[in-house]
Amino acid sequence: MIFRYVVAASFSALLLSVLLSAGCGSGADPTDRTLPDNNPPGPEQPAADPLVRTTTKGDVRGALESASNMLSFRGIPYARPPVGALRFAPPQPVEEHSGVLAAVNFGPNCPQAGGVMGGASDSEDCLFLNVYTPENSESLPVMVWIHGGAFISGSGGEAYDPARLVAEDMVVVTLNYRLGAFGFLAHPALTAEQNGFSGAYGLLDQKLALEWVQENIAEFGGDPDKVTIFGESAGGHSVLSLIASPHTAGLFHKAIVQSGAYLPTQLSLGTAEQLGEVAFTPCTDTECLRALSVSEILTLQEGLTDGTGVNPNYGSELLPQDSIESALASGNFQAVPVLMGSNLDEYTLFVGIDALSGVSPPTADQYHGEIGALIGQPTDSPVVAGIARFYPLELYAGNVWQAMGAIGTDAVFACNALRQATQLSTLVTTYAYEFADREAPVAILPFRPEGLELGASHAFEIPYIWGSEAAFRTRGATDAQLALSNRMIRYWTRFARSGDPNGGSDAHWPAFELEDQLIRLGGDSAFTNESDFTSDHRCGLWGA
């Protein structure tokens, strides 16, 4: 499990103070999509086609989504296909095209094996984005979504229906970026070729997409001076990486981080290179790396995931010096308003994935061994025994899986999110939340594992932001859950508009730095304070 190493590394960092710590579908082939020019020169020009927009690289024609009264422009290329010499290299801006590009189908997913977070794909020509906008829009706030999937799966495609966000007078952009080794392989041969940097190509893809937004979004009714980046899981971590980078100034003006605080300290370039060199042992030079087939790379990258080598490293081009942790602690980050939070039971999703893999439920006698494996310590370590005392099995009716879900939630997500909100709030306006609807209507797993209560787990808040009301109802949402969903959408979009989520008759959400309060989205109480959150998640144990 990719997050198992994250817990172990996070815990080791706390213990030793020096180690490192460490949520879709493919479309039509994007090639040959140009349409004939319907506006040839002549003495009388026909009325402008409202579905055609002119980008710096050529015209694109979208579609009217009659059910939601929004315009959609899908599968717009923002970079050249990262193939040949551009594989394992920084992305290059897309070339100009003639005629009118049909922007009606999503581009392919970036290469991935497929799983609960996204469909399988072997297409490297995958750097596309999608724009959704109200009809007759002008100078509207822009929300750019960066999808999750542990940096190995997912896409910005059909899984993310922005109709309710657009209905709040937002222009919404979703995007693909390179995943797995294609997006994050660091290797000595690549570093030597690329002026002392390698890895984090996926982050550079995101940066180039944001540059495309700056250059073109006004044509789609958006205001390039009101861009909010937001993402969940790996997407949230990407948002934090872009905040921490010294090279992203002016590309965005607000940020929303959903469950992205799990990796506050990245691998160094040197460590990432070592992992890459070992995982890709058959290759010692860039020629060999670029000659590998997609399937070979997907197989070899499995050697990276155990060490979280499929993640941004510091020492990359975008993160040349500082980890997220040190950037936030030092104040050396992009000073934009931030809305961020975590879910009450984040880690039960990953325990659930294990539970559905056929593994037998661990017994009480195996509890210490499970903790040791999670945090990277020997079973008989006094540290393991101490953690077991903080999380006594009787609190979880003797269910080891449930106890491990609580430990992972606190160690990886909740306490890191609290610490980062505290760091950010000293210099920028920060709003903190905890998503706490333990009956959320979701379908990430094929079925609920027997003997494990998932609660408000990882990614369970996504349907509250994305998708139509009808789709949310189809999932089984109650009137109260639909009301919460609409309230969250209003919070998110008001924040994107003004940097303040408050307005109307919704519960007032105090800035974190003023009252040390986190809003609770769902559950029995409307708010929790920093002290109670720390106690509930045992953050004193985990260094927050």
N, C-alpha and C positions, 0 to 999 in steps of 0.2 A: 504494500500500500504506500502510495507516494507520500502521504502525510505522516506515516509512521516515522520516517526519518526526520521529518520536520519537527516532530515532538522531541525525538531524541536529541537533535542538534540544539533545539531551543533550550531544553533542560540543561544540556552540557554547558551552554553559554552562561546560564545563571550560576551553575555550580563552579565553573572554573574562571569565569569572567574574561575568557579569552577565546573560546571556541565559537562556532557559528551556529545560528538557528535556522533552523529551518525547523457552474459550476456549472437551423442546424442541418439542416438537410442540404444536400447538394442540389444545384440547379442545372440549367441547360448549359451546353458548351458555349462559352462566350465568344468563340471565334466566328468570323463572318456574320456579324450582326448589323452591318451598315445598311441603311435604307436609302432609297433614291432621294435626291434633293428635291423637295416639293416646292421650293421657292426659287426657281431659276430667275436670273436677271431679266428684266423686261420693263416696258414703260409703266405697267401697273403691277404692283406687288400685292399678292393676296394678304388677307389679315393674318397676323402672326398666329402661329399654332400655339395654344396655351400649354400644350404638352411638350413643347420643344424648348430646351434651355441651352444656352451657349456657355460652355466652359472654356478655360484657357487652352484646352486640347481638342476642342471641337464640339459640335452639337450632339445632344442626346435627347431622345424622345421617351417619356415615361408613360404612365397610364393613370386614369382616374379610377380610384377605388370607390365605386358608387355607394357601397354599404357604409362607408365611413366618411365620405366627402373629403378625402385627402388625395393628393397626388403622390405617386410612388415612382421612384427612379432606381431600379435595381441593377446590380451588376455593372456599376461604373468602374472601369479600371483606374486605379490611382498610381500604379507603378508598373514598370515593365515586368514581364514574367520572370521570376527569379530562377532562371534555368541557365545551364551552361556556366559561363564565367560568373554569372550573378547568383548562382547557388552558393550558400554560405558566404554571403557578401552583403554589404549595405544596399538597400533598395535604391533603384534609380527611377526618377519621374517617368511617367508613361509618355510615349511619343504622341504627337498630334495625329488625328485621324481625319479623313475627308468624309463628306456625306453626313448622314445622321445616324448615330449609334442607337440601336434599339435597346433601351434600358428597361426591359420588362421581365427579365428572368434573373434570379440570383446567380452569381458566379459560383464555381465549384468550391466545396470546402477545401481548406489546405490539407496536405497529406496527414492522415491519421488512421489508426487501426479501427476506430469505431468502438462505441460502448454506450454507457448510460448517458454520456454528455454530448455525443455527436455521432453522425453517420460516417462510415468509412470512406476514404477518398485516396486516390493516388495521383491527383492533379497538382503539379507544382505551379501551374498558372492559376493562381488563386487570390491575388491581391486586388480585391474588388471592395467597393463600398456601396451602400444603399442610402438614398435620401428620401425622406417622407416629409411632406409639407402641406399645410392647408391650402385650399384654393385662394388665389388672390392675396397671398401673404406678402408682407414687406417688413424688413427689419425686425424679425421676430427672434427671440432667444433660441439658441441652438444647443441641443443635447447630443453628445457623441458617446455612444455606448461601446464599451470594450468587453467582449464576452469572456466568460470563465471556461473552466475545463482543465484545470491543473496544468496549463500550458502544453497539453498534449492532445486536446480534443476540443470540439465545438466550432461554431462559426457565428457570424453576424446575420445569418439568413432567416429562414422561415420560422424559427423558434421564437423570434422576437417581433411580435405584432405591436406597433407603437400607436395604434389608433386612438387610445384614450389619452396618451401624452400629446399627440398632435391636436386633439380636440381642445386642449388647454392652450392653444396658440403657441405651440412649440414646433420648431423644425428639428427632426430627429435623424441622426446619422448612425448607422451600424456598419461594422467593418470586419473583414477577415485580416488576420495577420499570421505569419508563419509560426508553426507549432513544433514541438519536439526538437529533435536535433536540427531540423531545417531552420528553426527560428532561434536556437539557443546553444548550438554547439560551439564551445571554445576549444581550440586546438593550437598547439605551437606553430604548425605550418600556416594556419590562417592568421595568427597573430603576427608572424613575420611578414606576411603578405600585406597586412592591413594596418601598417603604421603603429604597431604595438597594441592593437585591440583585436578582440574576436569575441563572438557570442553576442547575445541580446539583439540579433537581427530582427526578431519579432517586435521588440520595442522600437527599433528604428522604423519598422513598417508603420507602427502606430503614429510615430512622429511625422512621417511623410504624409499619412492620411490627414493628420491635423493641419499640415501645411496646405494640402489640397482644399480643406475646408476654408482656411483663411483666404485662399485665392478665388474660390468659386461659390461659396455658400450664399452670397448676396444674390446671385442669379436664381437661387431657389427660395428666396424670400427670407433668408436668415441674416442675422447681424453678426459679422465676424468679430465684433468687439464684445459679444455676449455669448461666449462658448463655455459650456459646462461639460467636462468629461466625467463619465460615471461608468462603473463596472462592478462586477461581483466575482468573488473568489480570485482566480488568476487575473480577471479583469480589474478587480479592486486593487490587487497588488500592482498591476500595471499602472493604475492611476497614481498610487503612491510613488512608484518609480519615476513617473513623469513629473510629479511634484518635486521629488528629490533631485532631479537632474538639473545641472546648470545650463543645459542647452535647449530648454523648452519655453523660455520666456516669450510671452505674447501669444502663445498658441492656444491658451485656454485661460479662463478668468474665474472659474469656480470648479469645485471637484466634489464628487460623491463617491465614497468608498463603502461598498457593501462586502463585508466578510473578507477583506483583503489584507488584514494586518498580520497574517500568519507567518510571514517571513521577514522580520524586521532587520535581520542582518544577512546579507547575501554571501555567497561563496566569493572568495577572491578570484581574480583572473587566473592566478597560478594554480589554485586548487581545481578550478573549472577546466583548465587545460589538462591537468593530470587525469581527471575523470574522462575527458574527451579522448585523450590519447589511449587510455586503457580500453574504453568501450569500442573505439574504432581502430583497434590494433592492426587490422589488415592494411591500414593506410598510414603512410608517413609523410605524404605530400598532398598538396591541394589537387593535383591532377587525379590522383587516386580517389580522393573524397568526392570529386565532381563526376567521376565515372561510375560511382555506385548507382544501382537502381533504387527506385523509391522503396521497394519492398525490402531491399537489403538495409537501407538506412532505418526503416521502421523497426527492423529486427535488431540492429546494432544499438539503437537508442535505448533499448530496454536496459542496457548496462549503465545508462546515465540516471534512470529514474530512482534507483535505490539510493543514490547519493545526492538527489535533487539537483543533478547537473542540468536538468531541463528547467532552468529558471534564469532570470537575469543575474549576471555576476557584476560585482563592482570591479572596476578595471576595464569595463566595456566602454564603448564610445560615449554612450549616454550617461553612464555612471562611472566617470573616470577615477574618482577618489573615494567618495563617501557611500557607505551603505545607507539605507533608509533610516535606520536607527540613529546613526551619527549625524546625518543631515538634519533630521528633525530636532535632535538634541542641541545641535550647534546653531540652529536658525538659518542654516545655509540651504534654503529650499525656496520654491516659488511661492510667494506669500499671497495666496488666494484663499477666499473663504472655503471652508470644508464642512461637509455633512458626512458623518461616518458612523458605523456601528457594526454590531455582530448579532447573531441569533442565539437564543437561550440555550439550545441544545445542539450546537454546530456539529459536533464530532460523531453523533449517532449515525449520520449518513454513512460515514466511512466504516464504522463498526457494522452497519447493516450490509454494506457491500461485501465485507468479509463473511458475514453470517449467511448471505445468499450464495457464497462460493462453494458451499458444501462442508465447511469446517464445522466440527461439532462444538457445541457451546462449552467453553472452558469451565472447569469445576472450581470450587473454592480453593482447593489445594493448588491450583494453577494460577491463582490471582497474582501472586508476587512475580511469577514468571512473565505474565502478560504485561505487568507494569514495567518490569526490567526491559523487555523487548521494545516497549513503546518509547522509553526514555534513554535507551542505550546504556543501561547499567546492569551489572550482574544481579541474578535473582536474589542472592543473599546479601546484597548491598544494604547497609543501614539506611541509605537514602530511599531505597525501594520500600523498606519497612516503614519509614516515616511517612511516605506518601500513602501507603495503605492505611495508616492510622488516621490521616486526614480525610480519607475516603473509605470509611469502614463499610464492609460489604452489607451489613445489616441495614444500612440506609437505602440499599438498592434491592432489598428482599433476597439477598444472596446471589443476585444476577451479576456475574462478572462482566458480561457485555455492557450492561447498563452503567456499571461503575466506570468501565473504560471510556464510555461515551462522555461521562462527566469529566474525567481527567483530561481527555483530549480537548474537550470544549474549553476548559479553563486554561490549560497550558498553551494551546496553539492559537486560539482565537480571542476569547473574551478579555484576558488580561493584557495581551498585546494591544488590542483595540483600545482598552482603557489607557494604557501608558501612552499610546500615540496621540489620543485625543488630548491628554494632558500636555504633551509636548507641543502640539500644534496650537493649543489654546493660549499659550503664552504670547504668541505673536500674530495669530490670525483669528478671525471670528470662526468659531467651531461649534457645530451642533452634533450631539451624540445621541444614539438611539440603541435600544435593544429590541429586536423583533421577538415576540413572546407568544405568538398564537400556536399553541401545541396541538390544535386540531386543523392546521392549515391543509387545504385540499390540494394535494400535489400528487404527481405520478412519476417521480424520477426513478424510483425502483419498481421493478415489475410487480412486486407484491411486498407486503410488510413482513419482515422476518418474525417468525414466531418467538415469543419471549423477549422482544425488544421494543420498547416504546420509543419511537423516533422523536416525538415532540416537535419543537420548533427547530428543525435541523437545518443543516447547510443547504443553501439555495431555495429553501422553502418560502422565502419572501418574494422570489422573482415573479410568480403569477399575480402578486398583488400590485405590481408595477406594469407588467406587460400583458397584452392580450385584451380582447373585448370583454364586456360584461357578460355576454352570452357564453363565451368560452369559459369564463370563471364560474358561471352558474353550472355549466356542464360538468365541471370538475367536482361539483357538490358544494359550492360555497353557499353559506347561509346569508340571510339579510345582514346580519351583524358583520360578517366577513367581507361582504361587498361594500358595506359602509366603511370599514377599515381600509380596504383597498383604495377606494376613492379618496379617502382622507390622505393616505400615503402619496397618491399621485398628486394631490394638491400641494402637499408639503414639498415634494421633489421639484415640481414645476415652479412653484413660487420661489424656491431657493435658486433655481436656474435663472429666474427672471431678475431677482433683486439681491440675492445673497442672504435672504431671510425667509425661512419657510412659513412664517406666520401670516395670518390674514383670515378674514371672514369669521365664522363662528367656531372654527376648529380650536381645539385645546391649544393654549399658548405654549410654545416650545422655547424654553429659555436657553440662551447661549451657554455653553458648557463652562466657559471661563468665568461667568458671572455668578452662577449658583451651583456649580458642580452637579447639575442634574442631567440625567439621561431620560429621554422620553421612552416609555414602553409602548410598543406598537402591538396591541393584543394583550391577553392575559387579564389579571384581576385588578391591576393598578395602572394608573396613567403615567406615573413617573417612578424612578428610583434614583437615589443619590449615589454619589461616588463611594461613600462609606459602605452602604448596603450592597452595592454591586461588588465591591472588593471582598466583602464577607461572603456573599453568595457564591462567588467564583474562586474563593481562596487565593486571591491575587497576591496576598502577602507571601505565600509559598512560591509563586511563580514570578516574583520580582517586579510586580506592578504596584 
